[in-house]
């Protein structure tokens, strides 16, 4: 689900929580471990992941007021494709880039 200015707050909070949970799992964290690392209670993390945290609603209202809700997609994207995650967690195998032949450049005419 894309989050934009017209997305209802409750739907956006649920989506943000779902994305946070997915990223947490993709990075190998349990709720307990992430809560400890972040210095929050497990119950707080569970509420945030279920979209029920009132403080998140306040942030969402501020972002909506600033017309910055698109930044949420940057912060917690629908899919988490990170080069660093690929290296650390083996999400994808690296592919080699094609190398151009020496001496030939784009726009050169072959006669």
Buried (B, 14 or more C-beta within 10 A) or exposed (E): EEBEEEBEEEEBBBBBBBBBBBBBEBEEBEBEEBBBEEEEEBEEBBBBBEBBBEEBBEEBEEBBEEEEBEEBBEEBEEEBEBEEBEEEEEBEEEEEEEEEEEEEEEEEEEE
